[in-house]
Each structure stands twice: as structure tokens, then as C-alpha cells.
């Protein structure tokens, strides 16, 4: 099952003082991820979102898929962590429950996972 990577495009970065007219680090992160995916010919859906409510630890992205665990990852640098994010996204996609082996995850992902959210229940409620 394909995973979806949500990237906060409004993130300013943890120490960003960019003016309103400059491209925010979150938007730069999205563009860098899209460029790398195109260069690799890889398939992963990337969706820009406005605010993942993790401003103190931005830039932020979240990876999810139906029936799998969701991860929220922070302190992402568009100039340093593109490969880490994509590696983890592919690990997430390859694992049936979305739970890649902790030791095999990129170090930055292990140290900066903000939340791990269980899959939504498929039960119908009255």
C-alpha cells in the first residue's frame, strides 16, 4: 500500500527569521523532496499542507497510509534531511503495518519523531 508524505509548507524552521517575501523552509523542503523523487523515478505521494502544529520543532512532515501507523517528524532541514525523509518513507511503505525497524531508520528520524499515531479503526460505530 502506498504511503503519503504530508509536508508543512508554512513551517519557518526552528531558527528562521526570513521575511514574508522569502520562500519558507517548509516550502523549500517540499520542493527538494519533489525534485529528489523525480530524479529517482520513485513513487510516493507528497501532499503540501498548511500547519502540522509543530512550530517549535519545525520543519515538519508526516508519513501515513491506510491501515498503517502515522509518524510526525520534526526538526527537518530542507538542505540536510531530504534523503532521510525519503528513506524512511520507503521503509514505511514497505512495512505491512508502517512500523519500520527502529535501528534501521535514519538517525535523524529516530531522534526527531514527534508522534507515532495508531491506524484508524475500521469498525463501524452505531
N, CA, C and O of each residue as an XYZ file, in Angstrom:
504
protein
N       0.839     -1.177      0.000
C       0.000      0.000      0.000
C       0.887      1.246      0.000
O       1.843      1.336      0.770
N       0.566      2.189     -0.858
C       1.371      3.398     -0.971
C       1.189      4.313      0.232
O       0.086      4.497      0.747
N       2.304      4.874      0.654
C       2.286      5.842      1.749
C       2.155      7.244      1.176
O       2.490      7.497      0.019
N       1.663      8.142      2.008
C       1.554      9.549      1.648
C       2.403     10.352      2.610
O       2.359     10.143      3.823
N       3.171     11.268      2.061
C       4.018     12.153      2.853
C       3.401     13.544      2.845
O       3.288     14.171      1.792
N       3.004     14.024      4.015
C       2.474     15.371      4.160
C       3.619     16.275      4.613
O       4.338     15.948      5.557
N       3.782     17.402      3.943
C       4.855     18.340      4.279
C       4.239     19.695      4.580
O       3.492     20.247      3.772
N       4.561     20.222      5.754
C       4.060     21.543      6.139
C       4.811     22.603      5.331
O       6.027     22.747      5.457
N       4.086     23.325      4.517
C       4.721     24.358      3.684
C       4.755     25.717      4.366
O       5.366     26.658      3.859
N       4.100     25.819      5.516
C       4.122     27.094      6.246
C       5.219     27.128      7.299
O       5.459     28.172      7.905
N       5.890     26.001      7.525
C       6.967     25.947      8.517
C       8.038     26.979      8.193
O       8.454     27.138      7.046
N       8.462     27.662      9.225
C       9.518     28.664      9.087
C      10.887     28.099      9.427
O      11.899     28.699      9.064
N      10.949     26.990     10.096
C      12.218     26.459     10.560
C      12.446     26.923     11.984
O      11.929     27.964     12.391
N      13.212     26.164     12.742
C      13.366     26.453     14.163
C      14.106     27.747     14.450
O      13.895     28.348     15.503
N      14.965     28.194     13.547
C      15.693     29.451     13.793
C      15.591     30.391     12.599
O      16.497     31.186     12.349
N      14.492     30.300     11.866
C      14.313     31.077     10.647
C      13.790     32.474     10.950
O      12.811     32.639     11.679
N      14.443     33.461     10.392
C      13.992     34.845     10.542
C      13.710     35.453      9.169
O      13.828     36.664      8.980
N      13.337     34.599      8.213
C      13.104     35.061      6.847
C      11.936     36.038      6.790
O      10.979     35.939      7.557
N      12.040     36.962      5.884
C      10.962     37.933      5.687
C       9.775     37.288      5.004
O       9.867     36.169      4.498
N       8.677     37.987      4.994
C       7.428     37.463      4.438
C       7.554     37.143      2.948
O       6.855     36.260      2.450
N       8.432     37.846      2.231
C       8.537     37.637      0.791
C       9.445     36.452      0.419
O       9.452     36.026     -0.735
N      10.199     35.926      1.370
C      11.099     34.808      1.089
C      10.357     33.478      1.181
O       9.360     33.355      1.892
N      10.861     32.484      0.447
C      10.269     31.155      0.473
C      10.580     30.514      1.824
O      11.736     30.448      2.242
N       9.553     30.054      2.485
C       9.730     29.454      3.804
C      10.442     28.108      3.701
O      10.333     27.426      2.682
N      11.168     27.725      4.743
C      11.871     26.440      4.722
C      10.950     25.249      4.458
O      11.360     24.297      3.794
N       9.714     25.283      4.964
C       8.787     24.180      4.694
C       8.490     24.037      3.212
O       8.430     22.919      2.700
N       8.307     25.137      2.523
C       8.076     25.111      1.075
C       9.333     24.652      0.335
O       9.248     23.939     -0.664
N      10.496     25.065      0.832
C      11.767     24.598      0.248
C      11.930     23.097      0.442
O      12.417     22.399     -0.448
N      11.519     22.601      1.612
C      11.583     21.165      1.886
C      10.706     20.401      0.899
O      11.136     19.395      0.333
N       9.495     20.869      0.695
C       8.590     20.235     -0.261
C       9.219     20.200     -1.655
O       9.224     19.154     -2.302
N       9.740     21.313     -2.113
C      10.345     21.386     -3.452
C      11.542     20.442     -3.570
O      11.711     19.782     -4.595
N      12.367     20.375     -2.532
C      13.542     19.492     -2.561
C      13.124     18.025     -2.600
O      13.731     17.223     -3.310
N      12.092     17.674     -1.843
C      11.590     16.300     -1.862
C      11.033     15.938     -3.233
O      11.292     14.847     -3.741
N      10.272     16.845     -3.832
C       9.715     16.589     -5.162
C      10.812     16.434     -6.205
O      10.731     15.559     -7.066
N      11.834     17.276     -6.134
C      12.968     17.165     -7.078
C      13.667     15.819     -6.934
O      13.977     15.165     -7.930
N      13.913     15.407     -5.693
C      14.622     14.148     -5.464
C      13.800     12.952     -5.924
O      14.339     12.015     -6.512
N      12.505     12.980     -5.661
C      11.645     11.891     -6.131
C      11.637     11.802     -7.647
O      11.707     10.708     -8.206
N      11.551     12.944     -8.313
C      11.559     12.966     -9.786
C      12.878     12.419    -10.315
O      12.891     11.664    -11.288
N      13.982     12.792     -9.686
C      15.303     12.324    -10.126
C      15.444     10.816     -9.921
O      16.067     10.131    -10.732
N      14.862     10.301     -8.833
C      14.953      8.867     -8.531
C      13.945      8.038     -9.311
O      14.097      6.823     -9.430
N      12.914      8.690     -9.845
C      11.844      7.968    -10.516
C      10.998      7.172     -9.525
O      10.340      6.203     -9.905
N      11.014      7.574     -8.272
C      10.296      6.852     -7.223
C       8.834      7.277     -7.170
O       8.466      8.367     -7.607
N       8.021      6.392     -6.626
C       6.603      6.712     -6.475
C       6.287      6.890     -4.992
O       6.417      5.963     -4.193
N       5.885      8.060     -4.663
C       5.450      8.402     -3.312
C       4.602      9.651     -3.459
O       5.021     10.626     -4.082
N       3.425      9.618     -2.892
C       2.579     10.800     -2.967
C       3.043     11.801     -1.917
O       3.173     11.470     -0.738
N       3.289     13.027     -2.360
C       3.667     14.107     -1.452
C       2.571     15.158     -1.522
O       2.200     15.618     -2.602
N       2.057     15.533     -0.346
C       0.953     16.481     -0.272
C       1.371     17.667      0.590
O       1.733     17.492      1.754
N       1.322     18.873      0.026
C       1.601     20.055      0.853
C       0.417     20.337      1.770
O      -0.737     20.223      1.356
N       0.701     20.703      3.008
C      -0.342     21.071      3.959
C       0.078     22.345      4.677
O       1.262     22.669      4.767
N      -0.909     23.047      5.177
C      -0.631     24.250      5.955
C      -0.751     23.918      7.428
O      -1.841     23.651      7.935
N       0.358     23.937      8.092
C       0.484     23.796      9.542
C       0.162     22.404     10.069
O      -0.979     21.947     10.011
N       1.173     21.756     10.574
C       1.020     20.493     11.283
C       1.117     20.713     12.798
O       1.285     19.760     13.559
N       1.009     21.970     13.229
C       1.005     22.349     14.653
C       2.216     21.825     15.410
O       2.097     21.298     16.516
N       3.361     21.976     14.806
C       4.608     21.569     15.438
C       5.638     22.682     15.269
O       6.812     22.420     15.009
N       5.195     23.903     15.417
C       6.005     25.078     15.096
C       7.303     25.175     15.898
O       8.300     25.688     15.389
N       7.309     24.700     17.122
C       8.527     24.768     17.932
C       9.602     23.806     17.450
O      10.773     23.956     17.796
N       9.204     22.807     16.642
C      10.160     21.806     16.153
C      10.063     21.654     14.639
O      10.176     20.552     14.101
N       9.850     22.780     13.964
C       9.701     22.718     12.513
C      11.082     22.727     11.865
O      12.072     23.073     12.508
N      11.143     22.358     10.635
C      10.153     21.951      9.641
C       9.609     20.565     10.005
O      10.275     19.757     10.652
N       8.368     20.325      9.561
C       7.671     19.108      9.960
C       7.058     18.401      8.755
O       6.603     19.027      7.798
N       7.064     17.064      8.842
C       6.409     16.223      7.840
C       5.728     15.074      8.568
O       6.080     14.749      9.702
N       4.756     14.466      7.912
C       4.068     13.295      8.460
C       3.934     12.253      7.354
O       3.668     12.586      6.199
N       4.124     10.988      7.725
C       4.005      9.896      6.767
C       2.906      8.953      7.242
O       2.864      8.583      8.415
N       2.014      8.565      6.325
C       0.880      7.723      6.693
C       0.442      6.875      5.508
O       0.852      7.109      4.371
N      -0.388      5.898      5.790
C      -1.048      5.080      4.764
C      -2.238      4.399      5.423
O      -2.222      4.179      6.634
N      -3.271      4.060      4.653
C      -4.435      3.381      5.239
C      -4.009      2.088      5.949
O      -3.276      1.270      5.393
N      -4.484      1.927      7.185
C      -4.192      0.719      7.946
C      -2.804      0.672      8.547
O      -2.415     -0.348      9.117
N      -2.043      1.758      8.433
C      -0.678      1.796      8.965
C      -0.525      2.894     10.012
O      -1.330      3.822     10.091
N       0.518      2.763     10.803
C       0.866      3.800     11.769
C       1.279      5.063     11.033
O       1.829      5.004      9.933
N       1.011      6.200     11.648
C       1.393      7.503     11.118
C       2.515      8.053     11.980
O       2.489      7.918     13.204
N       3.501      8.674     11.346
C       4.617      9.297     12.062
C       4.652     10.783     11.755
O       4.470     11.191     10.608
N       4.885     11.589     12.776
C       5.115     13.022     12.626
C       6.584     13.251     12.981
O       7.051     12.848     14.046
N       7.292     13.898     12.075
C       8.738     14.081     12.238
C       9.066     15.562     12.172
O       8.573     16.277     11.299
N       9.892     16.017     13.090
C      10.240     17.427     13.150
C      11.726     17.696     13.020
O      12.529     16.790     12.795
N      12.069     18.968     13.170
C      13.453     19.458     13.055
C      14.078     19.046     11.718
O      15.238     18.637     11.668
N      13.305     19.158     10.645
C      13.801     18.791      9.318
C      14.394     20.015      8.634
O      13.803     21.094      8.633
N      15.549     19.827      8.065
C      16.247     20.893      7.344
C      16.169     20.577      5.859
O      16.603     19.504      5.440
N      15.620     21.493      5.043
C      15.480     21.209      3.607
C      16.812     21.001      2.906
O      16.850     20.442      1.810
N      17.901     21.439      3.516
C      19.215     21.268      2.905
C      19.937     20.011      3.376
O      20.961     19.639      2.803
N      19.417     19.347      4.419
C      20.140     18.210      5.003
C      19.366     16.901      5.096
O      19.983     15.835      5.096
N      18.043     16.942      5.176
C      17.302     15.749      5.561
C      16.407     15.143      4.487
O      15.600     14.265      4.795
N      16.523     15.578      3.255
C      15.673     15.033      2.187
C      15.876     13.530      2.042
O      14.902     12.779      1.974
N      17.121     13.084      1.994
C      17.383     11.648      1.844
C      16.848     10.856      3.034
O      16.314      9.761      2.855
N      16.987     11.398      4.251
C      16.471     10.712      5.442
C      14.963     10.546      5.368
O      14.437      9.470      5.652
N      14.267     11.610      4.988
C      12.809     11.554      4.909
C      12.369     10.523      3.868
O      11.484      9.707      4.127
N      12.988     10.566      2.700
C      12.591      9.643      1.638
C      12.941      8.203      1.990
O      12.173      7.291      1.685
N      14.089      7.983      2.628
C      14.445      6.631      3.060
C      13.406      6.098      4.043
O      12.958      4.958      3.922
N      13.028      6.922      5.012
C      12.033      6.492      5.984
C      10.669      6.271      5.322
O       9.969      5.315      5.655
N      10.294      7.135      4.402
C       9.017      6.974      3.699
C       8.978      5.648      2.949
O       7.950      4.970      2.939
N      10.081      5.277      2.325
C      10.125      3.994      1.609
C      10.090      2.821      2.592
O       9.479      1.793      2.302
N      10.738      2.967      3.748
C      10.666      1.924      4.775
C       9.230      1.773      5.275
O       8.737      0.657      5.441
N       8.579      2.884      5.509
C       7.188      2.884      5.970
C       6.300      2.194      4.939
O       5.454      1.372      5.289
N       6.495      2.527      3.697
C       5.693      1.961      2.615
C       5.908      0.455      2.501
O       4.967     -0.285      2.218
N       7.140     -0.001      2.720
C       7.471     -1.413      2.553
C       6.983     -2.285      3.719
O       6.796     -3.490      3.550
N       6.778     -1.694      4.883
C       6.367     -2.469      6.059
C       4.847     -2.590      6.108
O       4.138     -1.597      5.947
N       4.355     -3.783      6.324
C       2.914     -4.022      6.270
C       2.111     -3.203      7.282
O       0.966     -2.843      7.008
N       2.689     -2.907      8.438
C       1.986     -2.122      9.458
C       2.491     -0.681      9.547
O       2.006      0.099     10.365
N       3.464     -0.330      8.706
C       4.029      1.016      8.783
C       4.925      1.185      9.995
O       5.050      2.290     10.523
N       5.551      0.104     10.442
C       6.431      0.140     11.614
C       7.827     -0.356     11.243
O       8.205     -1.465     11.618
N       8.594      0.450     10.512
C       9.950      0.036     10.159
C      10.772     -0.235     11.419
O      10.543      0.377     12.462
N      11.713     -1.141     11.315
C      12.585     -1.473     12.444
C      13.324     -0.219     12.896
O      13.954      0.468     12.091
N      13.240      0.069     14.192
C      13.776      1.313     14.752
C      15.242      1.526     14.384
O      15.609      2.617     13.949
N      16.070      0.528     14.546
C      17.514      0.666     14.292
C      17.846      0.903     12.820
O      18.925      1.397     12.494
N      16.918      0.550     11.939
C      17.162      0.718     10.504
C      16.713      2.098     10.000
O      17.012      2.474      8.866
N      16.007      2.836     10.834
C      15.562      4.177     10.440
C      16.750      5.124     10.441
O      17.688      4.937     11.216
N      16.723      6.146      9.576
C      17.796      7.150      9.608
C      17.887      7.772     11.010
O      16.870      7.971     11.675
N      19.099      8.071     11.443
C      19.329      8.596     12.794
C      18.494      9.838     13.077
O      17.934      9.970     14.166
N      18.403     10.742     12.118
C      17.630     11.964     12.361
C      16.154     11.639     12.603
O      15.505     12.289     13.423
N      15.636     10.665     11.916
C      14.240     10.266     12.088
C      14.051      9.650     13.479
O      13.081      9.965     14.168
N      14.968      8.778     13.891
C      14.865      8.165     15.226
C      14.849      9.219     16.320
O      14.094      9.102     17.285
N      15.674     10.244     16.179
C      15.833     11.256     17.226
C      14.786     12.363     17.173
O      14.646     13.112     18.139
N      14.051     12.485     16.077
C      13.133     13.612     15.909
C      11.714     13.207     15.539
O      10.982     13.981     14.923
N      11.328     11.996     15.915
C       9.939     11.593     15.740
C       9.139     12.247     16.856
O       9.387     12.011     18.039
N       8.182     13.068     16.466
C       7.363     13.824     17.411
C       6.226     12.958     17.934
O       5.907     12.991     19.122
N       5.618     12.186     17.046
C       4.495     11.343     17.438
C       4.400     10.138     16.518
O       4.800     10.174     15.354
N       3.860      9.078     17.081
C       3.515      7.876     16.324
C       2.053      7.612     16.647
O       1.696      7.387     17.804
N       1.208      7.639     15.619
C      -0.244      7.560     15.801
C      -0.734      6.228     15.233
O      -0.392      5.877     14.104
N      -1.534      5.483     16.005
C      -2.016      4.187     15.510
C      -2.959      4.351     14.329
O      -3.551      5.412     14.133
N      -3.090      3.291     13.550
C      -4.025      3.337     12.416
C      -5.452      3.541     12.908
O      -5.806      3.138     14.016
N      -6.253      4.165     12.078
C      -7.668      4.341     12.425
C      -8.353      2.995     12.438
O      -8.041      2.117     11.633
N      -9.279      2.838     13.347
C     -10.033      1.604     13.420
C     -10.978      1.512     12.227
O     -11.527      2.522     11.787
N     -11.166      0.316     11.712
C     -12.047      0.153     10.553
C     -13.458     -0.250     10.970
O     -14.316     -0.467     10.115
N     -13.708     -0.353     12.276
C     -15.034     -0.713     12.765
C     -16.042      0.386     12.460
O     -15.719      1.573     12.446
N     -17.243     -0.038     12.222
C     -18.326      0.943     12.088
C     -18.983      1.092     13.445
O     -19.280      0.106     14.119
N     -19.201      2.314     13.831
C     -19.818      2.582     15.125
C     -21.284      2.935     14.921
O     -21.648      3.574     13.934
N     -22.133      2.506     15.878
C     -23.569      2.800     15.722
C     -23.868      4.280     15.772
O     -25.027      4.680     15.656
